[in-house]
Amino acid sequence: MKNPERMDARVVCELVGIGRTALFRWVDEGRFPRPIVLGPRVRYWLRPVVERWLRERGVKVDGGAR
């Protein structure tokens, strides 16, 4: 069962409107929240954290389809 609060890089990129390379560059530069890392190839972001980051930048967030 998937957890709708967990978003992988693909979903985050779609929500934020950037590419995967930019996402990880922003994370490395401290411009975007770090993901939760469960393993070398398993990482995710929590939806409320990403939505809060967007709201802090003036982006209206509807809460997303959960």
C-alpha positions as CSV (number, residue, x, y, z in Angstrom):
1,M,0.0,0.0,0.0
2,K,1.4,3.4,-1.0
3,N,1.5,6.2,1.5
4,P,0.1,9.4,-0.2
5,E,2.1,11.6,2.2
6,R,5.3,10.2,0.6
7,M,6.4,11.6,-2.7
8,D,9.3,10.4,-4.8
9,A,11.5,12.7,-6.9
10,R,9.2,12.3,-10.0
11,V,6.1,13.6,-8.1
12,V,8.1,16.4,-6.4
13,C,9.4,17.6,-9.7
14,E,6.0,17.6,-11.2
15,L,4.5,19.5,-8.2
16,V,7.3,22.1,-8.1
17,G,7.7,22.4,-11.8
18,I,11.4,21.6,-12.1
19,G,13.5,18.8,-13.5
20,R,15.2,16.0,-11.5
21,T,18.7,17.5,-11.9
22,A,17.5,20.9,-10.6
23,L,15.8,19.2,-7.7
24,F,18.9,17.4,-6.5
25,R,21.0,20.5,-7.1
26,W,18.7,22.6,-5.0
27,V,18.8,20.0,-2.3
28,D,22.6,20.0,-2.4
29,E,22.6,23.8,-2.3
30,G,20.2,23.9,0.7
31,R,17.5,25.6,-1.4
32,F,15.0,22.7,-1.1
33,P,14.2,20.3,1.8
34,R,16.3,17.2,2.0
35,P,14.6,13.9,1.3
36,I,14.2,11.1,3.8
37,V,16.7,8.4,2.7
38,L,15.9,4.8,3.4
39,G,18.6,3.3,1.2
40,P,21.0,4.1,-1.7
41,R,18.1,4.2,-4.2
42,V,15.1,4.9,-1.9
43,R,14.3,8.4,-1.0
44,Y,11.2,10.4,-0.6
45,W,9.8,13.8,0.6
46,L,6.8,14.3,2.8
47,R,3.9,16.1,1.1
48,P,3.3,18.6,3.9
49,V,7.0,19.6,3.9
50,V,7.0,20.3,0.2
51,E,3.7,22.1,0.3
52,R,4.9,24.3,3.2
53,W,8.0,25.1,1.1
54,L,5.8,26.1,-1.8
55,R,3.5,28.3,0.4
56,E,6.6,30.0,1.9
57,R,7.4,31.1,-1.7
58,G,3.9,32.4,-2.4
59,V,2.6,29.4,-4.4
60,K,-1.0,28.5,-3.7
61,V,-1.3,24.9,-2.8
62,D,-4.6,23.2,-2.7
63,G,-3.5,20.2,-0.6
64,G,-3.2,17.9,-3.6
65,A,-5.2,14.8,-4.4
66,R,-4.6,12.3,-1.7
